[in-house]
Amino acid sequence: MTEVRDVKDTQSASTRDLESMYQAPISTEMGRWAKFKESFRRQEQDIDDMAGLDDIERANRGVANGSPLVRDLKNRHLQMISIGGSVGTGLLIGSGSSLRTGGPAALIIAWGLVGTMVFSTIHALGELCVEFPVSGAFSSYATRFVDSSWGFAVGWNYAIMWLIVLPLELVAAAMSIQYWNTAINPVAWVAIFYVFIFIVNLFGVKGYGEAEFYLAIVKVIAIVGFIILGVVLVCGGGPNHEFIGNRYWNNPGPFAHGFKGVCTVFVTASYSLAGSEMVGLAAAEAHNPKKVLPKAIKQVFWRIFLFFFLSLTFVGLLVPYDSPALLGSGSQTSTSPFVVAIVSSGIKVLPSIFNAVILISVVSVGNSAVYGCSRTIQSLGVQGLGPQILGYVDQKGRPIAGLACSAVFGLLCFLSAYKNEGEVFAWLLSISGLSTIFSWFSISLCHVRFRLALHHNNRPTSDLAFTSVVGIWGSVYSMAFLVLVLGVQFWVALFPVGSSAPNAKNFFQNYLGAFVIILFYIGHKLYTRNRRLYLALGEIDLDTGRRVRDKDELDWELQQDEMEKRPWYVRVMKSIF
């Protein structure tokens, strides 16, 4: 290995010498601006000859060999990326609308059930990503384990979700700023956030990871602080010294609109937990996936689940579902139920501080949206499921074409100038929620197909570096649960809360995402004349892109063996924290 590197070093040194001979004036006079422009030049990719390969083989080779992304993400980055991508608009703002339509009990039921499904889905994704840490993660797994048409539909569906999430988060920022009744047009603030997000992403994956790490820390501290504050306020420790207890569970009650009200909350709950799968998307840029991914997956889920479940429990105890300040009740200012809870308790200054945290959270999720969209689009380009230019990666490992697509669609954020931006927010939120459901369903389906392919090829699961704690049955449960959610969402979309007659506008507003993925799937089938429904188990590629274990990974496995010898309570604490 040393000799090979010496030869390469010699060749590269010779090349540099020749370049310095013929381009000496340019290299000596090249300043920072010239170096900056040079960094955007396309990175040469080592892609094997694709002649004679079918669509599945080309896609697998493309994501394994044709995606020169920089592996700069560490464990702390992966943990905070997942938290930062999910703790945002859905929890801090969208939960207000859910409280109004479903009631406090609906928040606990919906987020609790969706949380169990996410647990199974993220562990399934972790098992796949540790073995195949390739570009695009689950969008490329859909092609590898199911079919290229399904991979096309799921990949573009996920990319569109993040394309929509960016302007959605910036619209939410404009709505949050109006809490202070500022005379400055919200569009000005949206423009500032828009520019900031893209500057951060131009620093590459390490810059994005560092920014997300610190932004997510602010959100974590704020949520933990709110939970502590919630305990104090519920027990009568606020400025009013008034014991609240379960007052609002008795009047106006735990449910706003019965079973139908609970069903309406599931999409918001799904959307609010979207981004948990970002650890899988970042696998291709992780320094050592087999070492850091299992730890990040175990820690992130529990932290998110505790943050969501506990914080929403106290929101339901502190804010009645008939509060006129909640989103959807005609208010255009205090849309966050967290801020409403603090304001109603009589605490001064703190509501403005928490509203500032909401702004930080919104920017953080918008930052994650650009990252998620650009990486997914880049993967679709190298898979051959989109124009080749989409696979463009520059000298700094930045997927420039994907970033450009995000920048163009991000201009939708200026819809915040519309007089009723709350309605725009509702449209975008619903579309993104269904996109998340389809993405999670695909992850679970791919995991089931992966396990069946292993069994078909007589490969034991003991060879896997990381396995889902709920196994294949956890993925089956996730798929069944998501089908149920799609079914009840169809019902409440067609017959919304408070109406017994069909409502076409509400139906398309809340179920448009289902038609988008069907259109992509059928359109790809017709365009490519692909009549195959799914790959046979014997045709599934279990080797291309699989990471070979190195010394660091073997050392980590030895550490895991040592961990198994420790007391059970030590192992439990390590798995959570």
N, C-alpha and C positions, 0 to 999 in steps of 0.2 A: 504493500500500500504506500509505503514511504517513497519507493522508487517512482511509482505512478505520479504521485504528487510532485516529485522533483521534476519529472519530465514536463508536467503541465506548467509548473512554475517557470521552467526554462523557456517553454514556448511563449507563455504570456509575457515574460520579460523581454524576449526577442521582439515580440510584436510591439511592445511599448517603445523599445529602442527605435524601431522603424518609424513608428508614428512620430516620435520626438524629432527624428531627422527631417521628415517631410512637413511636419506641422509645428515646428518649434515656435514660430512667432505667435501662433494661436494659443498654444498651451501655456506659454509664459505670460501672455497678456490676458488670459481668461480670468475674469473677475467672478464675484459672487453671483451676479445676475446671469452670466453665461453658464456657470455651473448649475444654477437653478433651472435654466431652460434645458440643459443637457440631461437633467435627471428625469425629464418627461419622455426621453427617447425610449422606444420599445425595447424591452429586455428580450434577448435571444433565448428561445426555448428549445430544449432538447426533446423533440417529439419524434417518436418512431414512425416508420413508414406505415401509413394507414391503408395502402393499396390492398385490395382483396378482403378487407375486414367489413363485417356487417355493422349496422347502426349501434348495436349494444357494445360490440368490441371497440368501436371507435370512441364511444362515450367513456368507457372504462379506462382506455388508454389516455384519453384526453385529460381527465381529472387527475389521473395518477402521475402523468409525466409532463403535462402541458400547462401547469399552473405554478409559476415560480414566485409564489407568495413568500414573504419573509416570516420566519418562525421566531418571533420576538415576544410572544405572549407567555407570561408565567402564571403560576397558580393564582396569585392574588388578582391578576388582571381578569382571568377567566371567571372567578367568583363574582367580582364586582360588575363585570360585563353582563352576566346573567341577571343579577339583581337590578342593575341600572336599566336594562332593557325592559323590565317588567313593571317595576314600581314607578308608575307615572300617571298618565291621564285616566286610564281605566279605574285605578284605585282611588286616586286623589280627587277626581272630578266626576267621572262616569258613575261612581258608586252613589252619588247624590240622586241621579235619575233612577237608579235601581232601588234605592230606599223609598223613593216616592211611589213607584209603581208596584213594588213587591212587599215592602215593609221590613222591619228589622230581622224577623225570623227568616225571610227569604234570603237575606244577605248571608246568614250563617249556613243555610241549607245549600244554596247554589255554590258559594265559594268552597264549602267543605267538600261537596261531591266532586266539583271540578278539580279540587286539589288532589283527591285520591287518583283521579285519572291522569293528572299531570305527573304524579309520582311514578306511575307505571310507564308513562310515555318517555320521560326523561331518562329513566334507567335503561329502557330499551334503546334509546338513542345513544346513551353512553357505551353500551355494549358494541354497537355498530361502529361508533366513531373511534373507539380505542383500537379496533381491528383495522378499520379503513379510514384513517385521518386524511381524507382527500378533499379537494376543493368542492364547495357546494354542499357537503354533508348530505342531508336527507333528500335534497332535490336530485342528487346524483344516485342515491340509493334507490330511489323510485325507478330509475332507468335500469340499474343493475339487477334488482330483485323482482321487478314486476314487468315493466314494458317501457319502451321509449316514448310512446304516446302518453302514458301515465306520468313519466318523468317530465315530459314537456309541459303537461297541464299543471302538475304540482309545482314545478320550478317557477313557471311564469306566474302562477297564482300567488306563490310566496313573495316573489319579487314585486308584484303589484301591491301586495299588502304593505310592504315597507315603503313603496313609492307613495302610498296614500297616508301612511302613518306620519311621515315627515310634515306635510302641510297640516295634518290633523293636530299634531302636537303644537305647531306654531299658532294655529287658530286658538287652541286652548290657552296658549300664553297670552294672546290678545284678550281673551275673556278674563283671565286671572288678573291682568293689569288693571282692568276696569274696576276692580275692587277698590282701588284708591281714588276712583273718579277723576283720574288725571285728564287734563285738558289736551294733552298730546295725543294725536291720532294713533290708535293702536298699530296701524300699518308701519309706523316708524320703528316701533319696538320689534315687530315681526321681522323687518329688514335687518336689524342689528343681530338678532338671533340666527337668522338665515346665514348671514355672512360668517358669524362665529363658528357655526357648525361645520361649514365647508373648509374653513381655515384649519380647524382641528384635524379633519380627515386628510388634508393635504400633507400633514406631517407624517403620514404613514401609520402602520398598525401600532407601532410602539407609542406614538404620540396619542393616538386614539385610546389605547389601553390605559395610559397614564391619566388622561383627562377623565375617562369614565371611572377610573378607580377613585379619584377624589370627589367627583360629582356624586357617585353612589354613596360614599361615606357620609356626605351631608344628608342624603335621604334616609339612610339607616339611622343616624342619630335622631333625626326629626321624628321618624315613626316610633322609635323606642321611647322618645320623650313624650309623644302623644299618648302612648299606652300607659305610661306612668301617670301622666296628667289625668287620663281617663279614670284610673283607679281612684285618684284623689277626689275628682269631681263627683263621681257616682256615689262616693261615701260621704259627701257633704263637706268636703274640705275646700271648696271654692270661695271666692269673695262673698257670695251670698249666704254661705254656710247652710245651704239647703240640701237635704238628703234627697237624691234622685232615685237611686235604686232601680226598680223595674217599672217606674211610673209610666213611661211611654209604651211599655209592652201591654199595660192595662188600658191606657187611653192615649192615643186612638186605637192601639192594638198591635199584635205581632204581624198580622198579614193585612196588606192594603187591598188586594183584589183576589184573595183566595189562591187556588191552584194556578190559575192563569197568570196571576201576578208573579208567582214563583218562577214560572216558565220564562217570563220575559227577562229575568235576571241572568239566565244562563249564558246568553251571548256576551253580556257585559263582563261577567265573571271570566269567561274564556278569553276575551280580549285583554282583560287586565293582567292575566297570567301569561300572555304572549310575550315572548322574549326569553322565557326560561330555557327554550331550546337553543339560545344563542351560543351556549357553550359548545354545542355540536358544530355549529357553523364556524366557530373559531378554531376547531380542531386542526385544520390545515395550517394554521399559523401559530400553533402551540409549540413551545420548545421541546417538550417531551410528552406527547399525548398520553402514553400508557402510564405515566407517572402522575401527571397533574389532572387529567380529566376525571378519573374515578373520585379523587378527593374533592374536586370542585363540584361534581354532580351530587355527591352525598351531602355536602355542606349547604350548597345553594338552595336545594329544595326545602330543607327544614327551615332555613332562615326565612325564605319567602312565605312558606305556609304559616309560620308563626306570626310574621308581620301582618299578613293579610287577615288571617282569622281573628287575631286578637284586636287589631285596630278597628276592624269593621264591627266586632262585637260591641266595642265602646261607642262607636258612631251610632249604632242602633239604640244604645241606652241613653245617649245624650241628645239626640235629635229626633223629634217625632216625624213620621213620614208625611204628615200634612203641613210641614213647615213651608211657608211661602218663599223662603230663601233658597230652596233646593232647585237644582237644574230641572227645567220642564214645568215649573210652577209659575212661569211668567217673569221670573227674576233674571236679570242679565248681569248681575254683579257677583254676589257671594255664592257662586255655584258649587264650591267645594264643601261637602258636608263636614270636613275636618275644621275648616274655618268657621262654619256655622256653629259647630259645637263649642268652639272656644269663645266666639262672640256672645252666644246665649248664656254662657257662664258668668259673664261680666268682667272677664279679664281684659285689661288694657294692654296695648302695644303688641302682645303675643300674637294676635290674629294677623297683624301685618308681617311679623317675622315668619309665621308659618306660610303665609301666602307667598313670601319670597322663596321659601323652600319649594313650594309647588312650582314656581317658575324655573328653579334649578332642575327639578325633576323632569319638567316638560322638555327643557333643553337637552337633558341627558338622554331621554328616550328618542328625541329627534336625532341625536348623535348616533345612537344605536341603529336607528332606521337607515341612515346613510350607509353605515358599515354593513348591515345585513343585506340591504338591497344591492350594493356594489359587488359584494362577494358572490351573491346568488347569480347575478347577471353575468359575471365573469365566468362562473362555472358553466352556465348554459352556453356561453360562447365556445368554450373548449370542448364541450360535449357534442357540439354540432347541432344543438337545439335552438340556435339563434345565429345571427350573422357572426362571422369569424372575428370581426372588429371588436365585438363585445369581450373577447378574451384578451384584449390588450392589457398588458401589465408593464409598467415602466421600470426604470432602473432602481427605484426605491421600493419596488414591490407593491405599488399602488395600482388597483384596477381602474385605470383612468376612464374607460368607456362607461363602466358602471357608475362611477362618480358623476360623470356628465349626465347620465340619464336621471340620477337622483336630483341633480341641480335643476334640470329642466322641469321635472314634475313638481319639485319643491316650490316652484313659483305659484302653485295653487294656494300657497299660504296667504297670498294677498287677497283671497276671498274674505279675509277678516274685515275688509272695508265694506263688505255687504252689511246692510242694516240689521239683518237677522242672522248673525253668524252662528247662533245656537242651533238653528235648523241645519246649517251646513255641517256643524259638528256631529249632529245626530246621524246624518246620512253617511259620513265618512266612518264613524264609529261602528255602525252596523255592518258595513261592507268589510271592514277589517276583521270584525269578530268572526264572521263565517270563514274567512280565509284562514284564520288560525285553526279552526276546527278541522278543515280539510288537510292542513299540514300535519297536525297531530295524528289524524287517522292514517295518513300515508306512512308516518314513522312507525306506528304500531304494525301496519300491514307489512312493511319491509322487514321488521324484526321477526314476525311470524314466518315469512318466506325464507329468511336467513336461517332460522332454526330448522325448518323443514329441509332446506338444502343440505345443511350439515348432516342431518340424519340420513338423507338419501345417499350421501357420499361416504357414510360410515365414519364421520369425523366427530369425535367426542367434544362436548362442551368444556371438558377439563383442559383442553388446549387453549381456551380463550383466556386472555389476560384479565378481563373483567366481564362479569356476567350480571344480568339484571336480577335483583333480589326476588322479584315476583315472577321471573321466568316468562315463558311463552304465554301462560294463562293471564298474566298481567296485561299483555298486549291485546289478547282477545277481549278482556274486560274493557279496556280502553276503546277498542273499536265498537263494541256493543253500546257503550255509554255514549259515544259521539254520534252514532246513528240515532239513538234515542233523542239526543239534544237537537239534531237536525229535524227530527219529526215534530217535536213539540214547538220548535221555532217556526216551522211551516204553519202550524196551527195558529199560533199567536200573531204571526205576520199577516195571515189572511183574515183572521178575526181578532183584531187588537183588543186590548183591555178597554172595557166600557162600551163595546159595540158588539151586537149580535149579527150584524150584516157584514159581508165581505168588503174589504177596503183595499182597492187596487194600489193606491199610492203607498200605503203602509206596507203592503206585501212586497212591492219591488224595492222599497227603501230598505227593508230588512232581509230580503232573500236574494238580492241581486248577485251576491258572491257565488251562489250555487250555479247560476246560469253561466257565469264567467268560466268556471272550471270545466263545465260540460262542453261549452263552446270550444275551448282550447283542446280538449281531448278529442272530440269528433273532428275538428278542423285538422288536427295533425294526422289522424287516421286517413282522412280523405286526401290530404296533400301528399303524404308519403305512400299511400296505398298499402298501408300496414293493416292486415286483417287479423293479426295475432292479438288475442286478448291478454295473454300473459305468457311468460317464459316457462318452459318445462323445468322441473327441479334440476334435471341433469344438465341443463344449459346455463345455469347460473354460475357466474365467475366468482370463485371464492379466493382467488389469489392475487389478481391484478390490483395494485395499490395497497396491498397489505403491508403494514410496517414490520420490518425485521427487527427483532430485539437486539439492542446493543448493551454495552457494559452497564450504563446507567440504569437501564430498565431491569437488568438482571439483579443489580444491587437493590433496586426498589422492591423486587419480588422477595428478596431475602429479608428485607425489612418487614414486608407483609407477613412472612412466615413467623418472624419474631413477635409481631403484634398478636398473632393467633395464640401465642403462649401466655399472653398477659391476662389478668382477670377480666371477667365479662364487662364489669362496669367501666373499665378503662377503654375497652373496645367500643362500647356504646358512645362514650363521650367523644372519642376520636372521630367516629362516623358522623356525629352531628356537628361538632365544632372543629 
